[in-house]
Amino acid sequence: MIRPIRDNVLVKAFELDNISEGGIIVPDSCKKPSQKVKVVATGNGTAKEPMRLKSGDICFRIKDCGTEVEINGEKHFIVKQAWIFALN
């Protein structure tokens, strides 16, 4: 398992539906990852930025931020804690 360091957070995006709101089927090649994510692991934080998130938190990240990594065939992102802008 990947363990983030400092103020980094490992998150997993929720799957989006294959059908748009208008009823159009969206192929996997055109789907963008959801901004709604689940925290998988966190770093320890820093002196200036203590870690406020914990594993299992559901939150929203800034669009198109972070580094994409694949773990066991699933898409995850490593993002800065500051790039998480809301808890659910």
N, CA, C and O atoms as CSV, one atom per row, in Angstrom:
chain,resi,resn,atom,element,x,y,z
A,1,MET,N,N,0.850,-1.185,0.000
A,1,MET,CA,C,0.000,0.000,0.000
A,1,MET,C,C,0.887,1.236,0.000
A,1,MET,O,O,1.953,1.252,0.614
A,2,ILE,N,N,0.443,2.241,-0.677
A,2,ILE,CA,C,1.159,3.513,-0.732
A,2,ILE,C,C,0.851,4.301,0.536
A,2,ILE,O,O,-0.310,4.421,0.926
A,3,ARG,N,N,1.891,4.840,1.182
A,3,ARG,CA,C,1.722,5.689,2.364
A,3,ARG,C,C,2.164,7.098,2.010
A,3,ARG,O,O,3.353,7.318,1.776
A,4,PRO,N,N,1.258,8.055,1.963
A,4,PRO,CA,C,1.635,9.436,1.677
A,4,PRO,C,C,2.502,10.010,2.797
A,4,PRO,O,O,2.453,9.534,3.931
A,5,ILE,N,N,3.291,11.026,2.476
A,5,ILE,CA,C,4.102,11.702,3.476
A,5,ILE,C,C,3.663,13.158,3.587
A,5,ILE,O,O,2.954,13.670,2.720
A,6,ARG,N,N,4.089,13.817,4.657
A,6,ARG,CA,C,3.777,15.218,4.967
A,6,ARG,C,C,2.284,15.501,4.848
A,6,ARG,O,O,1.480,14.813,5.476
A,7,ASP,N,N,1.894,16.501,4.054
A,7,ASP,CA,C,0.482,16.893,3.957
A,7,ASP,C,C,-0.197,16.324,2.711
A,7,ASP,O,O,-1.142,16.915,2.188
A,8,ASN,N,N,0.289,15.172,2.240
A,8,ASN,CA,C,-0.315,14.512,1.080
A,8,ASN,C,C,-1.364,13.507,1.527
A,8,ASN,O,O,-1.303,12.967,2.631
A,9,VAL,N,N,-2.334,13.267,0.639
A,9,VAL,CA,C,-3.457,12.390,0.930
A,9,VAL,C,C,-3.669,11.466,-0.263
A,9,VAL,O,O,-3.635,11.919,-1.407
A,10,LEU,N,N,-3.887,10.179,-0.013
A,10,LEU,CA,C,-4.222,9.218,-1.061
A,10,LEU,C,C,-5.736,9.077,-1.073
A,10,LEU,O,O,-6.339,8.722,-0.060
A,11,VAL,N,N,-6.357,9.358,-2.231
A,11,VAL,CA,C,-7.814,9.300,-2.347
A,11,VAL,C,C,-8.213,8.418,-3.521
A,11,VAL,O,O,-7.441,8.225,-4.459
A,12,LYS,N,N,-9.413,7.895,-3.456
A,12,LYS,CA,C,-9.977,7.086,-4.539
A,12,LYS,C,C,-11.253,7.763,-5.006
A,12,LYS,O,O,-12.139,8.061,-4.205
A,13,ALA,N,N,-11.341,8.004,-6.312
A,13,ALA,CA,C,-12.516,8.664,-6.875
A,13,ALA,C,C,-13.690,7.690,-6.948
A,13,ALA,O,O,-13.502,6.499,-7.194
A,14,PHE,N,N,-14.893,8.201,-6.735
A,14,PHE,CA,C,-16.093,7.404,-6.894
A,14,PHE,C,C,-16.346,7.207,-8.381
A,14,PHE,O,O,-15.989,8.058,-9.196
A,15,GLU,N,N,-16.955,6.096,-8.730
A,15,GLU,CA,C,-17.284,5.804,-10.128
A,15,GLU,C,C,-18.457,6.667,-10.588
A,15,GLU,O,O,-19.418,6.878,-9.849
A,16,LEU,N,N,-18.361,7.157,-11.811
A,16,LEU,CA,C,-19.469,7.907,-12.405
A,16,LEU,C,C,-20.374,6.954,-13.168
A,16,LEU,O,O,-19.941,5.884,-13.595
A,17,ASP,N,N,-21.624,7.342,-13.337
A,17,ASP,CA,C,-22.571,6.528,-14.103
A,17,ASP,C,C,-22.181,6.506,-15.572
A,17,ASP,O,O,-21.544,7.436,-16.068
A,18,ASN,N,N,-22.570,5.429,-16.273
A,18,ASN,CA,C,-22.302,5.310,-17.704
A,18,ASN,C,C,-23.316,6.078,-18.541
A,18,ASN,O,O,-23.143,6.212,-19.753
A,19,ILE,N,N,-24.372,6.584,-17.907
A,19,ILE,CA,C,-25.411,7.317,-18.646
A,19,ILE,C,C,-25.470,8.736,-18.101
A,19,ILE,O,O,-25.572,8.942,-16.892
A,20,SER,N,N,-25.405,9.722,-19.009
A,20,SER,CA,C,-25.445,11.128,-18.599
A,20,SER,C,C,-26.858,11.498,-18.155
A,20,SER,O,O,-27.793,10.710,-18.299
A,21,GLU,N,N,-27.000,12.704,-17.616
A,21,GLU,CA,C,-28.318,13.174,-17.176
A,21,GLU,C,C,-29.301,13.245,-18.331
A,21,GLU,O,O,-30.506,13.099,-18.129
A,22,GLY,N,N,-28.796,13.469,-19.547
A,22,GLY,CA,C,-29.657,13.557,-20.718
A,22,GLY,C,C,-29.960,12.206,-21.345
A,22,GLY,O,O,-30.691,12.136,-22.333
A,23,GLY,N,N,-29.404,11.123,-20.782
A,23,GLY,CA,C,-29.688,9.788,-21.289
A,23,GLY,C,C,-28.675,9.272,-22.298
A,23,GLY,O,O,-28.884,8.216,-22.895
A,24,ILE,N,N,-27.583,9.997,-22.496
A,24,ILE,CA,C,-26.556,9.574,-23.451
A,24,ILE,C,C,-25.600,8.614,-22.758
A,24,ILE,O,O,-25.153,8.876,-21.642
A,25,ILE,N,N,-25.283,7.493,-23.423
A,25,ILE,CA,C,-24.337,6.527,-22.871
A,25,ILE,C,C,-22.927,7.063,-23.084
A,25,ILE,O,O,-22.542,7.375,-24.211
A,26,VAL,N,N,-22.155,7.170,-22.002
A,26,VAL,CA,C,-20.804,7.714,-22.048
A,26,VAL,C,C,-19.810,6.557,-22.021
A,26,VAL,O,O,-19.796,5.789,-21.059
A,27,PRO,N,N,-18.969,6.411,-23.066
A,27,PRO,CA,C,-17.984,5.327,-23.058
A,27,PRO,C,C,-16.896,5.587,-22.020
A,27,PRO,O,O,-16.634,6.734,-21.659
A,28,ASP,N,N,-16.261,4.507,-21.540
A,28,ASP,CA,C,-15.221,4.624,-20.517
A,28,ASP,C,C,-14.082,5.537,-20.955
A,28,ASP,O,O,-13.486,6.217,-20.120
A,29,SER,N,N,-13.771,5.563,-22.243
A,29,SER,CA,C,-12.660,6.379,-22.734
A,29,SER,C,C,-12.930,7.876,-22.599
A,29,SER,O,O,-11.991,8.672,-22.636
A,30,CYS,N,N,-14.188,8.272,-22.443
A,30,CYS,CA,C,-14.543,9.688,-22.338
A,30,CYS,C,C,-14.870,10.119,-20.910
A,30,CYS,O,O,-15.073,11.306,-20.654
A,31,LYS,N,N,-14.923,9.172,-19.985
A,31,LYS,CA,C,-15.302,9.513,-18.619
A,31,LYS,C,C,-14.133,10.162,-17.890
A,31,LYS,O,O,-12.991,9.714,-17.995
A,32,LYS,N,N,-14.435,11.212,-17.159
A,32,LYS,CA,C,-13.457,11.884,-16.299
A,32,LYS,C,C,-13.678,11.377,-14.877
A,32,LYS,O,O,-14.804,11.035,-14.516
A,33,PRO,N,N,-12.619,11.322,-14.060
A,33,PRO,CA,C,-12.816,10.887,-12.680
A,33,PRO,C,C,-13.691,11.871,-11.899
A,33,PRO,O,O,-13.666,13.076,-12.147
A,34,SER,N,N,-14.446,11.345,-10.972
A,34,SER,CA,C,-15.316,12.165,-10.137
A,34,SER,C,C,-14.483,13.041,-9.212
A,34,SER,O,O,-13.373,12.669,-8.830
A,35,GLN,N,N,-15.011,14.191,-8.857
A,35,GLN,CA,C,-14.347,15.059,-7.888
A,35,GLN,C,C,-14.676,14.618,-6.466
A,35,GLN,O,O,-14.012,15.032,-5.515
A,36,LYS,N,N,-15.702,13.777,-6.319
A,36,LYS,CA,C,-16.051,13.223,-5.010
A,36,LYS,C,C,-15.126,12.032,-4.767
A,36,LYS,O,O,-15.072,11.105,-5.574
A,37,VAL,N,N,-14.400,12.065,-3.647
A,37,VAL,CA,C,-13.392,11.049,-3.377
A,37,VAL,C,C,-13.504,10.530,-1.945
A,37,VAL,O,O,-14.114,11.161,-1.083
A,38,LYS,N,N,-12.905,9.377,-1.718
A,38,LYS,CA,C,-12.811,8.803,-0.380
A,38,LYS,C,C,-11.342,8.754,0.013
A,38,LYS,O,O,-10.506,8.291,-0.763
A,39,VAL,N,N,-11.024,9.225,1.204
A,39,VAL,CA,C,-9.648,9.221,1.689
A,39,VAL,C,C,-9.261,7.786,2.039
A,39,VAL,O,O,-9.935,7.124,2.829
A,40,VAL,N,N,-8.166,7.315,1.440
A,40,VAL,CA,C,-7.672,5.962,1.683
A,40,VAL,C,C,-6.559,5.989,2.732
A,40,VAL,O,O,-6.533,5.154,3.636
A,41,ALA,N,N,-5.639,6.952,2.607
A,41,ALA,CA,C,-4.526,7.075,3.548
A,41,ALA,C,C,-4.074,8.525,3.594
A,41,ALA,O,O,-4.277,9.280,2.643
A,42,THR,N,N,-3.456,8.912,4.715
A,42,THR,CA,C,-2.976,10.284,4.868
A,42,THR,C,C,-1.541,10.297,5.368
A,42,THR,O,O,-1.070,9.332,5.970
A,43,GLY,N,N,-0.854,11.401,5.113
A,43,GLY,CA,C,0.452,11.629,5.704
A,43,GLY,C,C,0.281,12.112,7.132
A,43,GLY,O,O,-0.837,12.165,7.646
A,44,ASN,N,N,1.382,12.465,7.771
A,44,ASN,CA,C,1.326,12.927,9.163
A,44,ASN,C,C,1.080,14.423,9.287
A,44,ASN,O,O,0.866,14.919,10.393
A,45,GLY,N,N,1.106,15.154,8.174
A,45,GLY,CA,C,0.973,16.601,8.217
A,45,GLY,C,C,2.336,17.237,8.449
A,45,GLY,O,O,3.349,16.542,8.522
A,46,THR,N,N,2.357,18.564,8.565
A,46,THR,CA,C,3.585,19.309,8.824
A,46,THR,C,C,3.344,20.238,10.005
A,46,THR,O,O,2.223,20.343,10.504
A,47,ALA,N,N,4.398,20.909,10.449
A,47,ALA,CA,C,4.249,21.856,11.564
A,47,ALA,C,C,3.302,22.988,11.195
A,47,ALA,O,O,2.520,23.444,12.029
A,48,LYS,N,N,3.372,23.447,9.935
A,48,LYS,CA,C,2.500,24.542,9.478
A,48,LYS,C,C,1.124,24.050,9.047
A,48,LYS,O,O,0.155,24.808,9.093
A,49,GLU,N,N,1.026,22.796,8.631
A,49,GLU,CA,C,-0.226,22.254,8.102
A,49,GLU,C,C,-0.515,20.893,8.737
A,49,GLU,O,O,-0.207,19.865,8.136
A,50,PRO,N,N,-1.107,20.862,9.952
A,50,PRO,CA,C,-1.430,19.581,10.581
A,50,PRO,C,C,-2.490,18.838,9.761
A,50,PRO,O,O,-3.328,19.467,9.115
A,51,MET,N,N,-2.454,17.529,9.788
A,51,MET,CA,C,-3.404,16.723,9.016
A,51,MET,C,C,-4.765,16.756,9.691
A,51,MET,O,O,-4.907,16.376,10.853
A,52,ARG,N,N,-5.769,17.219,8.943
A,52,ARG,CA,C,-7.135,17.304,9.454
A,52,ARG,C,C,-8.022,16.185,8.910
A,52,ARG,O,O,-9.094,15.918,9.453
A,53,LEU,N,N,-7.578,15.536,7.846
A,53,LEU,CA,C,-8.352,14.457,7.236
A,53,LEU,C,C,-7.954,13.122,7.843
A,53,LEU,O,O,-6.869,12.984,8.408
A,54,LYS,N,N,-8.849,12.131,7.720
A,54,LYS,CA,C,-8.528,10.788,8.187
A,54,LYS,C,C,-9.081,9.773,7.195
A,54,LYS,O,O,-9.966,10.085,6.398
A,55,SER,N,N,-8.555,8.566,7.254
A,55,SER,CA,C,-9.022,7.501,6.360
A,55,SER,C,C,-10.523,7.327,6.490
A,55,SER,O,O,-11.071,7.352,7.592
A,56,GLY,N,N,-11.181,7.151,5.357
A,56,GLY,CA,C,-12.629,6.959,5.352
A,56,GLY,C,C,-13.431,8.215,5.123
A,56,GLY,O,O,-14.621,8.129,4.820
A,57,ASP,N,N,-12.816,9.400,5.258
A,57,ASP,CA,C,-13.532,10.658,5.004
A,57,ASP,C,C,-13.977,10.720,3.543
A,57,ASP,O,O,-13.233,10.335,2.641
A,58,ILE,N,N,-15.188,11.205,3.326
A,58,ILE,CA,C,-15.701,11.458,1.979
A,58,ILE,C,C,-15.586,12.959,1.759
A,58,ILE,O,O,-16.064,13.747,2.576
A,59,CYS,N,N,-14.950,13.362,0.652
A,59,CYS,CA,C,-14.718,14.782,0.427
A,59,CYS,C,C,-14.693,15.085,-1.070
A,59,CYS,O,O,-14.896,14.198,-1.899
A,60,PHE,N,N,-14.444,16.337,-1.396
A,60,PHE,CA,C,-14.378,16.785,-2.778
A,60,PHE,C,C,-13.023,17.422,-3.027
A,60,PHE,O,O,-12.545,18.212,-2.213
A,61,ARG,N,N,-12.400,17.080,-4.153
A,61,ARG,CA,C,-11.087,17.622,-4.497
A,61,ARG,C,C,-11.219,18.617,-5.636
A,61,ARG,O,O,-12.208,18.611,-6.369
A,62,ILE,N,N,-10.221,19.466,-5.776
A,62,ILE,CA,C,-10.188,20.410,-6.887
A,62,ILE,C,C,-10.073,19.622,-8.191
A,62,ILE,O,O,-9.319,18.652,-8.268
A,63,LYS,N,N,-10.798,20.028,-9.189
A,63,LYS,CA,C,-10.828,19.332,-10.478
A,63,LYS,C,C,-9.445,19.252,-11.100
A,63,LYS,O,O,-8.699,20.231,-11.111
A,64,ASP,N,N,-9.109,18.067,-11.621
A,64,ASP,CA,C,-7.875,17.801,-12.374
A,64,ASP,C,C,-6.603,18.057,-11.579
A,64,ASP,O,O,-5.588,18.439,-12.161
A,65,CYS,N,N,-6.631,17.859,-10.276
A,65,CYS,CA,C,-5.416,18.047,-9.480
A,65,CYS,C,C,-4.924,16.693,-8.991
A,65,CYS,O,O,-5.679,15.722,-8.940
A,66,GLY,N,N,-3.666,16.646,-8.637
A,66,GLY,CA,C,-3.092,15.448,-8.050
A,66,GLY,C,C,-2.394,14.565,-9.072
A,66,GLY,O,O,-2.482,14.773,-10.282
A,67,THR,N,N,-1.704,13.581,-8.541
A,67,THR,CA,C,-0.986,12.612,-9.359
A,67,THR,C,C,-1.766,11.315,-9.363
A,67,THR,O,O,-2.086,10.770,-8.306
A,68,GLU,N,N,-2.074,10.818,-10.556
A,68,GLU,CA,C,-2.843,9.594,-10.685
A,68,GLU,C,C,-1.929,8.390,-10.494
A,68,GLU,O,O,-0.851,8.327,-11.087
A,69,VAL,N,N,-2.353,7.436,-9.671
A,69,VAL,CA,C,-1.636,6.181,-9.470
A,69,VAL,C,C,-2.644,5.041,-9.548
A,69,VAL,O,O,-3.814,5.206,-9.204
A,70,GLU,N,N,-2.171,3.877,-10.008
A,70,GLU,CA,C,-3.042,2.721,-10.099
A,70,GLU,C,C,-2.633,1.720,-9.034
A,70,GLU,O,O,-1.468,1.327,-8.959
A,71,ILE,N,N,-3.588,1.306,-8.209
A,71,ILE,CA,C,-3.356,0.342,-7.145
A,71,ILE,C,C,-4.346,-0.800,-7.330
A,71,ILE,O,O,-5.559,-0.595,-7.271
A,72,ASN,N,N,-3.832,-1.991,-7.551
A,72,ASN,CA,C,-4.673,-3.181,-7.769
A,72,ASN,C,C,-5.701,-2.949,-8.873
A,72,ASN,O,O,-6.847,-3.382,-8.758
A,73,GLY,N,N,-5.297,-2.274,-9.931
A,73,GLY,CA,C,-6.181,-2.035,-11.069
A,73,GLY,C,C,-7.194,-0.926,-10.870
A,73,GLY,O,O,-8.034,-0.704,-11.742
A,74,GLU,N,N,-7.142,-0.216,-9.737
A,74,GLU,CA,C,-8.080,0.869,-9.479
A,74,GLU,C,C,-7.361,2.208,-9.488
A,74,GLU,O,O,-6.216,2.315,-9.048
A,75,LYS,N,N,-8.044,3.225,-9.993
A,75,LYS,CA,C,-7.473,4.565,-10.104
A,75,LYS,C,C,-7.556,5.307,-8.777
A,75,LYS,O,O,-8.627,5.418,-8.182
A,76,HIS,N,N,-6.414,5.813,-8.321
A,76,HIS,CA,C,-6.309,6.621,-7.109
A,76,HIS,C,C,-5.563,7.905,-7.452
A,76,HIS,O,O,-4.968,8.016,-8.523
A,77,PHE,N,N,-5.598,8.874,-6.538
A,77,PHE,CA,C,-4.874,10.130,-6.717
A,77,PHE,C,C,-4.144,10.479,-5.431
A,77,PHE,O,O,-4.653,10.254,-4.333
A,78,ILE,N,N,-2.950,11.029,-5.577
A,78,ILE,CA,C,-2.236,11.599,-4.447
A,78,ILE,C,C,-2.373,13.103,-4.581
A,78,ILE,O,O,-1.940,13.684,-5.576
A,79,VAL,N,N,-2.977,13.739,-3.576
A,79,VAL,CA,C,-3.245,15.178,-3.623
A,79,VAL,C,C,-2.763,15.826,-2.325
A,79,VAL,O,O,-2.618,15.156,-1.303
A,80,LYS,N,N,-2.522,17.115,-2.379
A,80,LYS,CA,C,-2.209,17.887,-1.176
A,80,LYS,C,C,-3.496,18.064,-0.370
A,80,LYS,O,O,-4.577,18.166,-0.949
A,81,GLN,N,N,-3.392,18.101,0.934
A,81,GLN,CA,C,-4.557,18.322,1.780
A,81,GLN,C,C,-5.257,19.642,1.400
A,81,GLN,O,O,-6.482,19.737,1.485
A,82,ALA,N,N,-4.498,20.636,0.991
A,82,ALA,CA,C,-5.074,21.940,0.619
A,82,ALA,C,C,-5.952,21.843,-0.637
A,82,ALA,O,O,-6.772,22.728,-0.880
A,83,TRP,N,N,-5.792,20.790,-1.430
A,83,TRP,CA,C,-6.580,20.610,-2.648
A,83,TRP,C,C,-7.923,19.942,-2.367
A,83,TRP,O,O,-8.731,19.774,-3.280
A,84,ILE,N,N,-8.168,19.562,-1.125
A,84,ILE,CA,C,-9.464,19.039,-0.701
A,84,ILE,C,C,-10.248,20.237,-0.164
A,84,ILE,O,O,-9.827,20.864,0.808
A,85,PHE,N,N,-11.375,20.556,-0.785
A,85,PHE,CA,C,-12.058,21.798,-0.411
A,85,PHE,C,C,-13.376,21.621,0.332
A,85,PHE,O,O,-13.976,22.610,0.753
A,86,ALA,N,N,-13.846,20.375,0.505
A,86,ALA,CA,C,-15.090,20.192,1.260
A,86,ALA,C,C,-15.201,18.756,1.736
A,86,ALA,O,O,-14.773,17.823,1.058
A,87,LEU,N,N,-15.781,18.599,2.914
A,87,LEU,CA,C,-16.088,17.270,3.442
A,87,LEU,C,C,-17.573,17.005,3.226
A,87,LEU,O,O,-18.384,17.931,3.214
A,88,ASN,N,N,-17.916,15.750,3.059
A,88,ASN,CA,C,-19.314,15.362,2.835
A,88,ASN,C,C,-19.876,14.771,4.092
A,88,ASN,O,O,-21.042,14.378,4.122
